[in-house]
Amino acid sequence: MSKEIQVKKMTDIIAAFVGYTGIHLPDDVLAKLTELRSKEDSPMAGLIYDTMFRNIELAKELDRPSCQDTGVLQFWVKCGTGFPLINELEALLKEAVLQATSETPLRHNAVETFDEYNTGNNVGKGIPTVWWDIVPNWDGCEVYTYMAGGGCMLPGHAMVLMPGEGYEGVTRFVMDRMTSYGLNACPPLLVGVGVATSVETAAMLSKKALMRPIGSHNENERAARMEKLLEDGINAIGLGPQGMGGKYSVMGVHIENTARHPSTIGVAVNVGCWSLRRGHIMFDKDLNFKVASHTGFTM
């Protein structure tokens, strides 16, 4: 297969998958929403969940995105140095966004900063965003896709704490954000928390945390314990579905962390709304693919 044909094949697959994730929520999100729906007992919470699931059904029935704000397209790429299209991949992802915007269709969400015009195709300077994890001596590639909406998923927060504030300071930061902006972010939320050494490293980790399957835990026992404590704490606020009150405000809390400078603790929060449009697709060197996030996607 020529390089040109390979590029076209992978572009078509990614474009179709991006469109699919805009219409169909991931399996883990659907399972968690179903679980939370069964646990709420207030009439208002029940009504809101009924509306959410009707929305999910209509998106599939009408073959249209599950939310009108299809967001800014963001990709997290875990790619082996031996993957045959590693050099073409970033341009290929941009072309896939152009294709998905036309075919799905997706709302036009790329506005050139300072020039203040909408490009009309979801592509602009630095958009779509691509983050890379390069894996030596591997010939596969995994692509995490994410539609980051403007009202819920893009208004993240990050800062550097002084070390004396400790993990109590991290907790206070997360809870302050959830009690102020969590209400407007279309709960129940998936909350990503980054704990690192600076604002940019913490912010990257908090976004990466949203790519993890719901129900997974940080491999560090203390971090996993903090995930559970934060989940319980945010649920206790009582935001409930759509912020209208209820027992459960989050689908989960995921913490990702790195080592840090002894004089700083970087912390950041990013959230995904209940309509969490992310996907995970894996390719081998021959461009055979498997989808980890969704049952039912085919080409």
VENMOFEN-V293655 format. One record per residue. N is the residue number from 1. PHI is phi as a letter, one per 30 degrees, with the letter a starting at -180 (999 if undefined). OMEGA is omega in whole degrees, 0 to 359 (999 if undefined). NEAR is the number of other C-alpha atoms within 10 Angstrom. Layout:
n phi omega near
N PHI OMEGA NEAR
N PHI OMEGA NEAR
This chain:
n phi omega near
1 999 182 6
2 d 179 6
3 e 180 11
4 d 179 8
5 d 177 10
6 e 180 15
7 d 179 17
8 d 181 13
9 d 182 12
10 d 177 20
11 e 181 22
12 d 180 19
13 d 181 16
14 d 180 21
15 d 179 23
16 d 181 20
17 d 177 23
18 e 178 27
19 d 180 25
20 d 181 25
21 d 176 24
22 d 184 30
23 c 186 25
24 c 178 26
25 d 180 25
26 d 182 22
27 e 183 16
28 d 178 15
29 d 178 21
30 e 180 17
31 d 182 13
32 d 177 18
33 d 178 20
34 d 179 13
35 d 182 12
36 d 178 19
37 e 183 20
38 d 184 11
39 c 179 14
40 d 182 18
41 b 179 11
42 d 180 12
43 e 181 10
44 d 179 15
45 d 178 22
46 d 179 17
47 d 181 12
48 d 178 16
49 d 176 20
50 e 179 13
51 d 178 12
52 e 183 19
53 d 173 15
54 d 176 11
55 d 179 16
56 d 180 20
57 d 182 15
58 d 178 15
59 e 179 18
60 d 182 15
61 d 183 10
62 c 181 10
63 h 180 16
64 b 181 19
65 e 184 25
66 d 175 23
67 b 182 18
68 d 177 11
69 c 180 18
70 d 166 25
71 i 169 24
72 c 180 23
73 d 178 23
74 b 181 19
75 b 169 20
76 c 187 19
77 c 172 21
78 c 192 17
79 b 176 23
80 d 180 21
81 d 179 17
82 c 179 15
83 d 190 20
84 d 183 19
85 c 182 21
86 e 181 16
87 d 182 10
88 c 195 11
89 d 184 19
90 d 177 18
91 d 179 11
92 d 179 20
93 d 178 23
94 d 178 21
95 d 178 19
96 d 177 23
97 d 177 26
98 e 182 19
99 d 181 22
100 d 179 24
101 e 181 22
102 d 190 16
103 d 187 12
104 d 352 18
105 d 177 16
106 c 178 25
107 d 182 18
108 d 188 18
109 b 179 22
110 c 178 22
111 c 180 18
112 d 181 15
113 d 181 10
114 i 177 6
115 d 172 7
116 h 170 9
117 b 179 10
118 d 182 15
119 d 177 14
120 i 182 15
121 b 179 18
122 i 177 25
123 b 178 23
124 a 180 17
125 d 180 11
126 i 178 9
127 b 4 17
128 d 178 21
129 d 179 17
130 b 172 18
131 c 188 15
132 c 162 12
133 b 182 12
134 c 182 14
135 c 179 15
136 d 171 10
137 h 177 10
138 b 184 14
139 c 178 18
140 c 179 23
141 a 175 26
142 c 180 20
143 b 172 21
144 c 179 22
145 c 183 22
146 a 173 27
147 c 185 24
148 c 183 22
149 d 186 23
150 d 183 14
151 d 189 13
152 c 194 25
153 c 182 23
154 c 182 17
155 d 177 14
156 d 182 16
157 b 178 19
158 a 174 23
159 a 176 18
160 c 178 19
161 c 171 20
162 d 188 13
163 d 180 14
164 d 179 11
165 d 173 13
166 h 182 12
167 d 170 15
168 d 177 10
169 d 176 16
170 d 179 21
171 d 180 16
172 d 180 13
173 d 182 18
174 d 183 23
175 d 177 17
176 e 181 12
177 d 182 16
178 d 180 22
179 d 179 14
180 c 186 9
181 c 182 14
182 d 180 24
183 d 185 22
184 c 188 15
185 c 176 22
186 i 177 23
187 d 9 24
188 d 189 28
189 c 161 29
190 c 186 26
191 c 175 28
192 c 181 28
193 b 174 30
194 c 176 29
195 b 188 28
196 a 188 25
197 c 181 22
198 a 183 20
199 d 185 20
200 d 179 17
201 d 178 19
202 d 181 27
203 d 178 25
204 d 182 21
205 d 181 25
206 d 176 29
207 d 180 27
208 d 180 20
209 d 181 24
210 d 179 24
211 d 181 20
212 d 176 18
213 d 176 17
214 d 183 17
215 j 175 11
216 d 184 11
217 b 173 19
218 e 183 18
219 d 176 10
220 d 185 12
221 d 181 10
222 d 178 9
223 d 178 17
224 d 177 18
225 d 179 13
226 d 175 18
227 e 181 22
228 d 180 15
229 d 179 14
230 d 178 22
231 d 179 20
232 d 181 16
233 d 180 16
234 d 176 25
235 d 182 19
236 d 177 14
237 d 177 16
238 i 178 18
239 e 182 24
240 i 182 27
241 d 181 29
242 h 177 22
243 i 183 18
244 c 177 15
245 j 179 17
246 l 183 23
247 d 189 19
248 b 183 26
249 c 185 31
250 b 170 28
251 d 179 24
252 l 173 25
253 b 180 27
254 c 177 33
255 c 169 27
256 c 186 25
257 b 170 20
258 b 169 12
259 d 183 9
260 b 172 14
261 d 183 11
262 d 183 9
263 c 183 11
264 b 167 17
265 b 176 25
266 d 180 25
267 b 179 30
268 b 177 29
269 b 167 28
270 b 180 27
271 b 169 31
272 c 181 28
273 d 181 23
274 d 178 24
275 c 190 27
276 d 187 26
277 c 175 27
278 b 181 26
279 b 182 25
280 b 182 24
281 b 186 19
282 b 180 18
283 c 167 18
284 c 185 16
285 d 179 15
286 c 179 12
287 i 165 18
288 d 185 10
289 b 172 17
290 b 179 15
291 c 181 17
292 d 191 15
293 c 188 21
294 b 169 20
295 c 174 11
296 j 180 9
297 d 177 13
298 b 175 11
299 b 999 6
